[in-house]
Amino acid sequence: MLKLRDKVVVRTDGGSNPNPGRAGIAFTIEKDGKLKCAYCEVVEGKITNNEAEYIALFKALDFVSKNFPDSEILVLSDSQLMVRQMKGEYRVRSKNLLKIKRDVDELIEKMNFKIEWNGRNENKLADHLVRLVRGEIDV
C-alpha cells in the first residue's frame, strides 16, 4: 500500500475538429487547491475526439507519475465514454482506443487512482486550452 503524501486533481480534455481530424489535448494539475501545471499540445495525424481524450489522460498521468509520485489522484473529465470505460462500465471496442487504454492501465497499476465525470463548465481551463491549440480561439 502506498503512503499518500499528496492529493492531486487532474482535469483532462481532448478533441478534434473535424472528427476525426486535427486534435488538441490538454490537462491541468491541481494540488492543495492550487494550479500547479497547465499543459496543451496539438496531436499530429487524424484522430477522433475519443482518442484525443485518452491521449490527454495518458499524458496527464505520465506527468503525475513523474512529478507527484505516491499521490492520491483524482481525474476529472467531461468525456462520459472514457470515464465509463475506465471504470469498466463500458467495453472498449475501438482498437485504437484499446491500445491507448492499455497504456493508461499500465500507468495506473501502481497509482492510487480514481476517475470521475464532470461537466464542461467544471473543466473550463482544459477545454479552453484544447480549443486554443486547435486554432479555434485566440489567446
Order of alpha helices (4+ residues) and beta strands (2+ residues): beta-beta-beta-alpha-beta-alpha-alpha-beta-alpha
